[in-house]
Amino acid sequence: MSERAERLREARVKAGYRFASDAANALGIVTSTYRAHENGQNDFELGEAEVYGRKFNVDPLWLLTGTDRRTSIPLPPATTLPEVHAPDARVGAKVIGQGEKIPVFGQAVGGVDGEFIMNGNVLYEVMAPPILSDVSGAYAVSVSGDSMHPRYEDGEVCFVDPSRRVRKGDYVIAQIRLEESGALLAYVKKFVRHNSSELVLEQFNPPKELRFEAHTVHSVHYIALAGNA
């Protein structure tokens, strides 16, 4: 190892860089390039000595010749920051009034497939989410049971847009009247298809398809979003 390379290694260690790779990373240069200078494989000149001297806090001349002038390394000129203008944002007027409230339907305990009687019984009212605030007839339902876990949890509220067209893969609430004079039963499920002969819905827990004859289907409405309310 040359004396110049030895001085570079000494400066690096005294500067607190245990490994050559640490110094190279701090300098922002390729590790192999720095190692070649420190092990004497490649020589380094004044420009590189100045970079090393600034990082390791030594005189570049000392790195090159062993003579320490004890001069301070000039710092780069200060960067002039652009002028920053005072904030000009304005606080708008306070929002007055409340948004639209929508009813939440459901019952505490659902049936085998999570269905509940849709008899118009309102559990409570909640504020309509923004996407439903202007939708006529929007409503919400409270999920009963875990038949759609993990998509929907027991007690979670599904917000319904009755005006939106339903497509395959959408999550819906279907109202079914199994008996001519019977009550409407509501099912929160995944929509598969609906044609002139049947409505097919998908259930997750346990996995299965529910099929209803077309004449028993009262409505199939799109679930826009769900969550705790």
Buried (B, 14 or more C-beta within 10 A) or exposed (E): EEEBBBBBBBBBBEBEBEEBEBBBEBBEBEBEEBBBBBBBEBEBEEEBBBBBBBBBEBBBBBBBBEEEEEEEEEEEEEEEEEEEEEEEEEEEEEEEEEEEEBBBBBBEEBBEBBBBBBEEEEBEBBEBBEEBEEBEEBBBBBBBBBBBBEBBBBEBBBBBBBEBEBEEEBBBBBBBBEEEEEEBBBBBBBBBEBEEEBBBBBBBBEEEEBEBEEEBBEEBBBBBBBEEB
